[in-house]
Amino acid sequence: MNNFRQYEDAIALHHNSLSVKTAPVLCWDFHNEFLTAVKSFFLDLKKLNSIAYQNKWVQDNWDLKNSLKEEVVIVTDSKLKIVFASHNIVKMNGYVEAEVLGRSPKMFQGEATNLITSNEIRCAIIAQQPFEKIVMNYKKNGEVYACLIKGFPVFNIKGDLSHYIAFEKAA
């Protein structure tokens, strides 16, 4: 117990000797944004790993850590209902995860979405094949944006289709 008291006294002496007694107020918002982003990143990674573990995914060679930093990750079940969307989806299209869960990714499509591209994606999904396409999607505010989508079917250890995973970013 005496060792702790010596430590506390040394820390108090050090802090009292500093010329700056408080942190600049301007830095807290940057610090908070950074901590929130880091926390969201690890929460997304934990959710993805949980989905993969619970559904016994056959692991592919996806680099989920880098993908979560650079792209939006969306996971749908085999019926194409969204079961996961990474926290950075809000930066890309204005939606938060809670607004898209249980819905189809078609919710992002509209009048400007090319029907031929949509049909090509649908054929790849039916054939359980990976695809990479640029799609004209809609943000929550109605603004159109080009979205590069790399989609992959995900299989469980029995070889059955479990989910689809898509890595998306503004093109």
Secondary structure, 3 states (H helix, E strand, C coil): CHHHHHHHHHHHHHHHHCCCCCCCCHHHHHHHHHHHHHHHHHHHHHHHHHHHHHCCECCCCCCHHHHHHHCEEEEEECCCCEEEECCCHHHHHCCCHHHHCCCCHHHHCCCCCCHHHHHHHHHHHHCCCCEEEEEEEECCCCCEEEEEEEEEEEEECCCCEEEEEEEEEEC
